[in-house]
């Protein structure tokens, strides 16, 4: 029932003339595509993958001196209406099993964790921001 309350708000907040329904997800890891909005149940927090700020992770088919990193910006809103923009980094060679190296932010009573970012770079392929999908986890603190 809570998600029905947020749908009109999300339609109001969406940009442009195309209205995209938000994705309803649980606190377990979930994917959110570039530009996509997710309503995190059971409490109804809202997260949107706003922007890919850059991806300099070392491609899988190259040897690099530094692992590199990718940064994305997410917009987050609590059920109480508090909102914040966050920059979440992920370093090269970090995948779902690498729990010790995954980055997170604790804010507004939640832990927002970036578990994986796909597609992982390959040389010489350049990916458009719209191709990116973030594997996220949002939990209450």
C-alpha angles and dihedrals in degrees: 000000000000092000090058088060093054098047096078090046091052092048089053092049096047118105126233129011097292110089113205119196113237121247115248111221139168129232090268116096111295136177125241121187125219107286093010125128124216129195107212113215146239093035100027104240113165127224128181127188095227107174145352102230094189145316118218097153113144108262115247093240096052137068113233136185090225130035092227125207145235125222129202133183120224131186115219130189128184122219086253091062100255110139137187141172114231133192111216121191128201122190127222119278092021112137134164096281092053095087095157092059101044115112126229142172125217110209141140091008095306138097111222111194130187106210102173141349122211145233094044111215122265124184125275096006115105116203127209116233089244090067094063124106123187123208104215140177124200119187135171116249 
